[in-house]
Amino acid sequence: MVVTDTNGEQPLSAMVSMVTKGCPGEVTCLDEARHGFETGDFVTFTEVEGMEELNSCGPVEIRVLGPYTFSIGDTSGFGDYVRGGIVTQVKMPKHIRFKRLREALVEPEMMITDFGKAERPPIMHWGWQALHRFIRQHGRPPRPRHQGDAAEVVALTREVAPGAELDEELLRELAFQATGDLAPVNAFIGGLAAQEVMKAVSGKFTPITQWLYFDALECLPEENKETVLTEEQCRPVSTHGWGRPAGGGHRSEEVPVGGISLGWALVVGCLLEDIQCLGTFLMSSMGCLFSRRQPWVCHHLRDTHG
């Protein structure tokens, strides 16, 4: 995948006050404002007097030395700098290669959305694989608040990641919430998937590399959870909004509606270089909308690379 603009911002520019001759040459900008460049950026020069060779150079890679200085390579053969000059950032195409799904499952690269829960994504990565094993074996997701199903998901996770340190309570909550859904969480995941599609189509902004796990455990009640959220209270019912009770109970007068359901989501960015994946993302989102099932994006993807 080729990204033409990694951040969507306007190119930076700064006024030059000095350029030294040397290898590398050092550029100093006016100290009225920081230049804002980063090491690895590419820049061009205009209106430089004296060292006019810079004006005709193509984009050159820089190395930041400080908030007002950076180096640009060999300038020892250029003329002496006199005055003036404007340095402007150039957005260069960036090639991004994603691992195949089989590789990414074994060696995942994860995007952290909440550093207060930074230890959860690896556990969730194994837990989701165990959850899919459970579904393949039983033909259904774990039942809401069912202790036996939750224990089986924990056991399957230990098979997926033998010897790993696991948070069993987190995995149990994953199993408890696997059947229910919450509209705001679905909306978040749908927007996130649509955003990744737009990145792939437009070539702007950096895509997710490579896994993103989102949870909302803090939405569940912290006090008397075992008595408020029971298997009986969370059983699926034949109503239009059955997914919400399945996640957190029927008695909404006792538990705030915003805190009785939990959504888990997984977004895979590894196949965005394949145009076929764009349709897959859209179909998975529509499938979640009409089936009212949890938006398991990974469950709808197939490894187009074999």
LONU-143675 format. One record per atom (N, C-alpha, C): residue in three letters; x, z, y. Coordinates in steps of 0.1 Angstrom, whole numbers, plus 5000, padded with zeros to 4 digits. Each point is the difference from the previous one (the first is absolute). Layout:
ALAXZY
...
This chain:
MET500850004988
MET499250005012
MET500950005012
VAL499649925010
VAL500849995013
VAL499150065011
VAL500650105007
VAL499450075011
VAL500649955013
THR499349945009
THR500549945012
THR500150105011
ASP499250114999
ASP499950105011
ASP499850134993
THR501050094999
THR499850124992
THR499250115006
ASN499850005014
ASN499250115006
ASN499049955010
GLY499949875003
GLY499049955009
GLY500250035014
GLU501150065004
GLU500250045014
GLU500749895007
GLN499950005014
GLN500749905008
GLN501550024999
PRO500849895000
PRO501550024999
PRO500550085012
LEU501050094997
LEU500650085010
LEU501049925008
SER500250055012
SER501049935009
SER500650115009
ALA501349985004
ALA500750095008
ALA500949935010
MET500450065011
MET501049955009
MET501450044996
VAL500949905000
VAL501450024996
VAL500850055012
SER500850104999
SER500950045011
SER501549974996
MET500349994987
MET501449984997
MET500149944986
VAL501049914997
VAL500349954987
VAL501550004999
THR500550064990
THR501550014998
THR500549884991
LYS501249975002
LYS500749904991
LYS500750074988
GLY499749964988
GLY500550074989
GLY499349964987
CYS500450064989
CYS499449984987
CYS499750134994
PRO498850065001
PRO498949935006
PRO500050025015
GLY499249925007
GLY499850025014
GLY498850105002
GLU500150085011
GLU499050105002
GLU499249975013
VAL498750014998
VAL499149975011
VAL499450135006
THR500150015013
THR499450125006
THR498849965009
CYS498950074998
CYS498849975008
CYS499950095012
LEU499249975010
LEU499850095011
LEU499350134995
ASP500550115006
ASP499550134995
ASP498750045006
GLU499349915005
GLU498650035005
GLU499050034989
ALA500349934988
ALA499150024989
ALA500849974987
ARG499650064989
ARG500749974987
ARG499649864996
HIS501049944993
HIS499749864996
HIS499049994989
GLY499950104991
GLY499050004990
GLY500349924987
PHE501149945000
PHE500449924988
PHE500450084988
GLU500049944989
GLU500450074987
GLU501149924994
THR500950064992
THR501049934993
THR499449904990
GLY500549885000
GLY499449894992
GLY499149915008
ASP499650045012
ASP499249915009
ASP500949885004
PHE499349895004
PHE500649885005
PHE499649985015
VAL501049965008
VAL499749995014
VAL500749875005
THR499549955012
THR500649895007
THR500250055014
PHE500949925007
PHE500450045014
PHE499649885009
THR499750035012
THR499749915011
THR500550055013
GLU500449915010
GLU500450045013
GLU501250085001
VAL500949994990
VAL501350085000
VAL501049915008
GLU500650065010
GLU501049945008
GLU501450044995
GLY500949905000
GLY501450034995
GLY500149974985
MET499450084992
MET500149984985
MET498849914997
GLU500049885005
GLU498949914998
GLU499849954986
GLU501050024991
GLU499849964986
GLU498850074994
LEU499750125005
LEU498950084994
LEU498749935002
ASN499949935011
ASN498749935004
ASN499749894990
SER501049944994
SER499749894990
SER500150044986
CYS500250134997
CYS500150054987
CYS498650014994
GLY499949974987
GLY498750034993
GLY499850154999
PRO498950034993
PRO499850154997
PRO501150064993
VAL500550115005
VAL501150084994
VAL499550134996
GLU500650054989
GLU499650134994
GLU500850115008
ILE499350115002
ILE500650115008
ILE500250124991
ARG500850095005
ARG500250134994
ARG499950105012
VAL499050094999
VAL499850095011
VAL501050115000
LEU500650025012
LEU501050115002
LEU499550125007
GLY499049985008
GLY499450105008
GLY498749955006
PRO499350095008
PRO498849965006
PRO500149895011
TYR501349985005
TYR500249895010
TYR501049904996
THR500650024988
THR501149914995
THR499849954986
PHE500549884998
PHE500049944986
PHE501149904999
SER500449974988
SER501149904998
SER499449874995
ILE500749885002
ILE499449874997
ILE500949914992
GLY501250054996
GLY500949914993
GLY501249975008
ASP500749894997
ASP501349965006
ASP499749935013
THR500550065011
THR499949945014
THR501449985006
SER501050014991
SER501450005006
SER500449865005
GLY499349904995
GLY500349865005
GLY499149965012
PHE499150085005
PHE499149975010
PHE500750025014
GLY499349955011
GLY500550035013
GLY499850145004
ASP500550045012
ASP499850145005
ASP498650025005
TYR499450114997
TYR498750035005
TYR500150035015
VAL499049945008
VAL500050035014
VAL498950095004
ARG498849954997
ARG498850085003
ARG498749944994
GLY498950085001
GLY498749954996
GLY499849984985
GLY498849954997
GLY499749974986
GLY498850074995
ILE499249944992
ILE498950064994
ILE500149984985
VAL499850104992
VAL500150004986
VAL498650014994
THR499649924991
THR498649994995
THR500050014985
GLN499250084994
GLN499850014986
GLN499449874994
VAL500449964989
VAL499549884993
VAL499450044987
LYS498749974997
LYS499450044988
LYS500449904989
MET500850044990
MET500549924990
MET499150014987
PRO499849894993
PRO499350014987
PRO500750104990
LYS499250084994
LYS500550104990
LYS499449974987
HIS500949984990
HIS499549974986
HIS499850134993
ILE498950024994
ILE499650124993
ILE499749974986
ARG500750064990
ARG499749974986
ARG499550134994
PHE498849984993
PHE499450114993
PHE500349994986
LYS500150124994
LYS500250014985
LYS498749954993
ARG500249954988
ARG498949974992
ARG499350134996
LEU498749984996
LEU499350124997
LEU500650084989
ARG500549944990
ARG500650074989
ARG501350085004
GLU500749945009
GLU501250075006
GLU499650115009
ALA499049975008
ALA499550105010
ALA499450134993
LEU499449984989
LEU499550114992
LEU501150104996
VAL501149944996
VAL501150084995
VAL500950065011
GLU500249915010
GLU500950045012
GLU499249985013
PRO499150095003
PRO499149995011
PRO500750025013
GLU499649935011
GLU500350035013
GLU498750045007
MET500050125006
MET498850055005
MET500050025015
MET498949985006
MET499850025014
MET499350145002
ILE500650095007
ILE499550135002
ILE499050005012
THR498850044998
THR499050005011
THR499950145006
ASP500350114993
ASP499950135004
ASP501250084995
PHE501050035009
PHE501250074996
PHE499750144996
GLY498850055003
GLY499750144996
GLY499650004985
LYS499849884994
LYS499749984986
LYS501049904994
ALA501250005004
ALA501049904996
ALA500350014985
GLU499850114994
GLU500350014985
GLU498949954991
ARG498949965006
ARG498849964992
ARG500149854995
PRO500549905008
PRO500049864995
PRO500649984987
PRO501250054996
PRO500549984987
PRO499150054989
ILE499450125002
ILE499150054990
ILE498849924999
MET499549955011
MET498849915000
MET500349874993
HIS501249955002
HIS500449884994
HIS499950014985
TRP500550114994
TRP499850024986
TRP498650034996
GLY499350085008
GLY498650034997
GLY499149895000
TRP500249905009
TRP499149885000
TRP500349924987
GLN501249994996
GLN500249934987
GLN499450074988
ALA500050135000
ALA499350084990
ALA498549985001
LEU499549995012
LEU498649985002
LEU499549874994
HIS500849895003
HIS499749874994
HIS500050004985
ARG501050084994
ARG500050014986
ARG498850064995
PHE499550115006
PHE498850074997
PHE498849905000
ILE499949925010
ILE498949915001
ILE500149894989
ARG501249954997
ARG500149914989
ARG499650064987
GLN500350124998
GLN499750074987
GLN498550034998
HIS499450045011
HIS498650054999
HIS499049905006
GLY500549905008
GLY499049915006
GLY499350065011
ARG500450105006
ARG499450075012
ARG501050095006
PRO499850035013
PRO500950105007
PRO499750144995
PRO500850105003
PRO499850134997
PRO498750055006
ARG499250084993
ARG498850065006
ARG500350105011
PRO499150005010
PRO500350095012
PRO500050154995
ARG501150075004
ARG500250144998
ARG500050034985
HIS500349914991
HIS500050024986
HIS501450054996
GLN500150124995
GLN501350064997
GLN500749934989
GLY499349964989
GLY500649934989
GLY500649865004
ASP499349935008
ASP500549875005
ASP501250025009
ALA499950105009
ALA501250035009
ALA501250044992
ALA499850084989
ALA501250044992
ALA500649884993
GLU499149904996
GLU500649884993
GLU500749925010
VAL499649995013
VAL500749925010
VAL501450075002
VAL500050135001
VAL501350075001
VAL500949974989
ALA499550004987
ALA500849974989
ALA500549865000
LEU499249905004
LEU500449865001
LEU501149995010
THR499950075011
THR501049995010
THR501450054995
ARG500050104992
ARG501250054994
ARG500649894990
GLU499149924994
GLU500549894992
GLU500749895009
VAL499349985012
VAL500549895009
VAL501450055006
ALA500150125003
ALA501250065007
ALA500550124992
PRO500649974988
PRO500550124993
PRO501150075007
GLY500050135000
GLY501050085006
GLY499950025015
ALA499049935007
ALA499950015014
ALA499350135004
GLU500350055011
GLU499350125005
GLU498649955007
LEU498950054994
LEU498749955004
LEU499250125007
ASP499249965009
ASP499050095006
ASP498749984992
GLU499850094991
GLU498849984991
GLU498750015008
GLU500050095010
GLU498750025008
GLU499749875007
LEU501049935005
LEU499849875007
LEU499549904991
LEU500649994988
LEU499549914990
LEU498650034995
ARG499650124999
ARG498750044997
ARG499049965010
GLU500450015013
GLU499149965011
GLU499949844999
LEU501049934997
LEU499949864998
LEU499049964990
ALA500050074989
ALA499049974989
ALA498650045005
PHE499950125007
PHE498750045004
PHE499349905009
GLN500849945009
GLN499449915010
GLN500049854996
ALA500449974988
ALA500249864996
ALA498749925000
THR498850074999
THR498749934999
THR499449985014
GLY500250105009
GLY499250005012
GLY500849925011
ASP499349985011
ASP500649935012
ASP499450065012
LEU500649975011
LEU499650045014
LEU500149895009
ALA499049965007
ALA499949885009
ALA501250005009
PRO500350105008
PRO501249995009
PRO501349974993
VAL500250054988
VAL501249974993
VAL500049854996
ASN498949954995
ASN499849864996
ASN500349915012
ALA499550045012
ALA500249925012
ALA501550005004
PHE500750114998
PHE501450015003
PHE500849904991
ILE499750014987
ILE500749914990
ILE499649855003
GLY498849975003
GLY499649875003
GLY500749945012
GLY500150095011
GLY500849955011
GLY501449994998
LEU500650084992
LEU501449994996
LEU500349884993
ALA499249964990
ALA500249884992
ALA499849885009
ALA499050005009
ALA499849895009
ALA501249985009
GLN500650115004
GLN501250005009
GLN501249934993
GLU500150044987
GLU501149944992
GLU499849854998
VAL498849964999
VAL499749854999
VAL500449935012
MET499650065012
MET500349945013
MET501549995002
LYS500850104995
LYS501450005002
LYS500649884992
ALA499449984987
ALA500649894992
ALA499649865006
VAL498849995006
VAL499649875005
VAL500749975013
SER500250105009
SER500649975013
SER501550025001
GLY500650074990
GLY501450025001
GLY500450115010
LYS499050075005
LYS500350105010
LYS499950144994
PHE500850095005
PHE500050144996
PHE500650014986
THR500650114997
THR500750034987
THR499050054990
PRO499949934989
PRO499050054989
PRO500450134994
ILE499150064993
ILE500350124993
ILE501049974989
THR501050084999
THR501049994989
THR500250134993
GLN499450014989
GLN499349914992
GLN498850064994
TRP500050134999
TRP498850084996
TRP499650095011
LEU498750025001
LEU499450105010
LEU498950084992
TYR500150135000
TYR499050084994
TYR499450095011
PHE498750005000
PHE499350085010
PHE499050104993
ASP500150125005
ASP499050104994
ASP499450085012
ALA498950064997
ALA499350085010
ALA499650144994
LEU500950064993
LEU499750134993
LEU499550105010
GLU500549995012
GLU499650105010
GLU498549995004
CYS499349904995
CYS498649995003
CYS499250094990
LEU500650044989
LEU499350084991
LEU499950155005
PRO499050074997
PRO500050145004
PRO501150084994
GLU500650095007
GLU501150084995
GLU499650134994
GLU498850055004
GLU499550134995
GLU498949974990
ASN500150084989
ASN499049994989
ASN499849864995
LYS501149934999
LYS499949864995
LYS499449994986
GLU500450094991
GLU499649994986
GLU498550034999
THR499550085009
THR498550034999
THR499249905007
VAL500549955011
VAL499249905008
VAL500149864994
LEU501249964995
LEU500149874994
LEU500150024985
THR498850004993
THR500050014986
THR499649874994
GLU500249994987
GLU499749874993
GLU498549975002
GLU499150104999
GLU498649975002
GLU499749955014
GLN500650065010
GLN499749965014
GLN500649875003
CYS501049954993
CYS500749885003
CYS499649894991
ARG499150024991
ARG499649894990
ARG499449885008
PRO500349884995
PRO499449885007
PRO498550004998
VAL499349955010
VAL498650005000
VAL499549865004
SER498849964997
SER499549865002
SER499550005014
THR500850005010
THR499649995014
THR500949895007
HIS499649965011
HIS500849895007
HIS501450065004
GLY500150125003
GLY501350065004
GLY500650094989
TRP499949964987
TRP500450094990
TRP501550025000
GLY500849915006
GLY501550025000
GLY500450135007
ARG499250035011
ARG500450125008
ARG499850134992
PRO498850024994
PRO499950124992
PRO501050014988
ALA500349884994
ALA500950004989
ALA501450065004
GLY500349985013
GLY501350055005
GLY499950145003
GLY498950055005
GLY500050145005
GLY498850084999
GLY498949964993
GLY498950094999
GLY498749945007
HIS498950054995
HIS498749965006
HIS499550095011
ARG500450135000
ARG499450095010
ARG500749995013
SER499649905008
SER500749975012
SER499750115011
GLU498950084997
GLU499750105010
GLU501050124999
GLU500750014988
GLU501050114998
GLU501449955004
VAL500349874999
VAL501349955002
VAL499949895010
PRO500849995011
PRO499949905010
PRO500249864993
VAL499249905005
VAL500049874994
VAL501449945001
GLY500750035011
GLY501349945002
GLY501150064991
GLY499650114993
GLY501050064992
GLY499750014985
ILE499149924995
ILE499650014986
ILE500449884992
SER500849925005
SER500549894991
SER501449975003
LEU500749944991
LEU501449975001
LEU500349864996
GLY500849935008
GLY500349864996
GLY501549984998
TRP500349924990
TRP501449974997
TRP500149855001
ALA501149965004
ALA500249855002
ALA501449964997
LEU500249884995
LEU501349954997
LEU500149865005
VAL500949975008
VAL500249865005
VAL501349954995
VAL500049884995
VAL501249944995
VAL500449895009
GLY501250005006
GLY500549905009
GLY500949904993
CYS500250024987
CYS501049924993
CYS499749854998
LEU498749975001
LEU499649864996
LEU499649925013
LEU500350055012
LEU499549945012
LEU500749865002
GLU501149984994
GLU500749875002
GLU499349894992
ASP499150044992
ASP499249904992
ASP498749985006
ILE499649885004
ILE498849975007
ILE498850044992
GLN500149994987
GLN498950044991
GLN499650145002
CYS501050095004
CYS499750145002
CYS499050025011
LEU500049915010
LEU499150025011
LEU498550004995
GLY499749904992
GLY498750004994
GLY499750124992
THR501050054993
THR499850114991
THR499750135008
PHE500750025012
PHE499750115008
PHE498549995005
LEU499649885004
LEU498649995006
LEU499050034989
MET500249944988
MET499150024989
MET499950154996
SER501250075000
SER500050144996
SER499250085010
SER500149975013
SER499350075011
SER498549974998
MET499649884997
MET498649974998
MET499450074988
GLY500950004989
GLY499650074988
GLY499750145002
CYS500850075008
CYS499850145003
CYS498750025008
LEU499749905009
LEU498950015009
LEU498750004992
PHE499949904990
PHE498849984993
PHE499850094988
SER501150044994
SER499950084988
SER500050155004
ARG500450045012
ARG500050135005
ARG501050084991
ARG501049944995
ARG501050074993
ARG501250035009
GLN500850104995
GLN501250035008
GLN500949885003
PRO500549985012
PRO500849885003
PRO501350004993
TRP500149984987
TRP501350004993
TRP500649865002
VAL500649975010
VAL500549875003
VAL500949954989
CYS500950094995
CYS500949974989
CYS499349954988
HIS498850064997
HIS499349974988
HIS499549865000
HIS499849945012
HIS499549875001
HIS501149895001
LEU501250055002
LEU501149905001
LEU500549974986
ARG500549884999
ARG500749964988
ARG501449955004
ASP501050024991
ASP501349965002
ASP500249855000
THR499949935011
THR500149865001
THR501349944996
HIS501050094999
HIS501449954996
HIS500250024985
GLY498950044993
GLY500250024985
GLY500750134997
